[in-house]
Amino acid sequence: YEARRLKEGYWQSTLGEGLHGKVLGVFGLGRIGRLVAQVGRAFGMQVLVWGRENSLDSARDFGYSVASSKRDFFEAADVVSLHVALNAETRGVVSSADLRAMKTTALLVNTSRAELIAPGALVEALLEFSTRQINLARIESRPQRRSLGQYLFFIDVEGRDTDPGVAEALNGLRAKAGTMKVLGSYPGVR
């Protein structure tokens, strides 16, 4: 539709319409979080922030809303974008309860590290919201020692990795992620 309209000399008319009026939850308002918040605001999104006290202070300074609690943050956001550095304090900072608090229609964007999400939390949420038809149990990433900036992905899957649907998904991931290792499969999990 948009390509045809551009050829006819019209400007895009549907760009961002799915985002306008939605709540963008920015967890961690550092350098990258601020840029994401600005883009969200440009698309007409309501920006809601959660994080350390300095993130909350910055949010107030920039005129963004601040969630009254972490639970309220996850409940209110239509899109949650994580921008937190991984360290001992933040490892597993997003819990199963946080993910369960999210709307079933919400989108979680983790631009930081997989380990910010508590072990097992994502699979619990995904099993609860099985209507999303996603069957990944765990995704972890670690830097490859040979190539700076490249990551090795470790995943657990439900079902046997030889099942046609699972094999297709894994092959798609391999094509996009490069180096990947299947940690385990769980044929009986439902």
N, C-alpha and C positions, 0 to 999 in steps of 0.2 A: 504494500500500500504506500508506504513512505517513499520508496524508490520511484514509483510511478508519479507520485505527486511532485517530487523534486524535478523529474524530467519535464513535467508540465509547467514548471516555473513557480510552484508553490513551496513555501517553507514547511518544515516538519510540524505536524500538528499534534502528534500523540507522544512526543518525547517527554518522558518524566511524568506522564499523567498517573501512572501507578504509584508514584512516590509522593505526589502533592498531598499534603495534609496528614501524611503518615508520621509516626513517631520514630525518629532515629535515636537509638540508645547508643551513646559513645562511652565505653568503659575505658577510662584513661584518656585524659585530655592533654597529652604531651604534644610534641611537634606534629606527628602524623595524625593523631586524634583531632587536633584543631583543624587540620586541612580537610579531613573527612567531614567534620561538623560544618565547615564553611560550604562544602559541596552540597551537603544535605539541605542546608538552609537555602542555597541557591535554587534547589529543586522544590522549594516550598514545604520542606519537612519541618516538623517541630523537633528541635534537638533537646534531648534529655541526657544528662551526664551523671555518671557514677564513677567512683575511684577514690584515690587518696585525697586527703584534705586539700592539698595543693591543686588537684584537678577540679575539685568542687569550687574552690576560690576562683580559679581561672574561668570556670563556667559562668559564675556570677558576673565576673568582670566583662565577659564577652556577651552577656545578656542571654545565655542559655538557661534552660530550666535545670534544676538539680533535684534528683530523686530524693525522697525523704528516707528511703531505705534501699538496700540492695534488692530485696524482694519486690518493692514497688517499681524499681528500675526494670527488672525482668518482666514483670506483669504488664507494664505500660508500653514497652517498645514493640514496634512492628518489625524493626530491623535492629539487631544488636551487633555492634561492631567492636571487637576487642582490640585494644591498643595498649597492652601492658607488657613491660619487659619481664622475661622469665627469670625468676630468682627463687631462693628458698621460701620467701614469704608469699610469692604469687603462684607457686606451683599448686595446681588444683584449686585455684581461687573461684572457679566456676563449678558449683556443685550440682548434684542431681536435683536438689530442691530448686535451684535457680532455673535449670532447664525445664523442670516440670511447671514452674510458674509462668513460663512463656506461653503466649497464645499459640494455638496449634497452627496458625497461619504465619507465625513469625519466622524470620530468617536470621540465622546466626552466621556471622562472618568473622572468622578468626584470622586476622592478618598478622597475628603474632606467632605464638608457638602452640602446638597441639597440647602440650603439657599444662597449659593454663586451665584446661578442663580436667576435672578430677577423674582418675582412672575409673572406668565403668559408668561414669555419669552419662556420657553420650549414648551408649547402648541402652541404658535404662530409659532415657527419654525417647529414643527411636523406637524401642519396643512398645512404649506407651502410645506413641503416635504412629502406629504401624500403617496408618492410612497414607503416610508419606512414601511408603514402599521403598524405604532405604534399609538395607540389612548389614551395614557395617557395624562391627562391635567395638573396634578400637582403631584409632589412627595415631601413630606417634611419628615424630620426625626428629632426626638427628643429623647434624652436619656430616658430610662425607669427609674423611680425612684427606683424601686425594685431591678434592676439588673444592676450593673455597667458594661458598655461595651456593653449592649444590647440597641437596638433602637426600638422605636415605629414608624411605617411608616403610614403616612396619604396620601391618594391619592384621586384624582378626576378622574373620567373616563368619556369618551364620550359614550353615549348609556346607557341603563338601566343595572344595575348590575345583573339583572336576564336574560338578553339576553345571549344565549348560548356561543357565542364567548367571551363576556366580562366576564361571570361567569367562563369560563375555564381559562382565563388569571388571574383573581383574585384568583382562587383556587391555581394556580401555584405559584403566589406570596406569598400567605399565607403559602404554604408548605415550601418555602425558607426563608421567612422573619420572620415567627413566628407571632408576634402580629401586626395586621394591622386593620385600620378602613377606611371604604369608607366614604369620606366626602360628596360626592354628585355625581350625574350623570346628564348628559346633553343630553337627547334623541334627541333634534332637532339641535344640533350643527354640522355643516359641513363646 
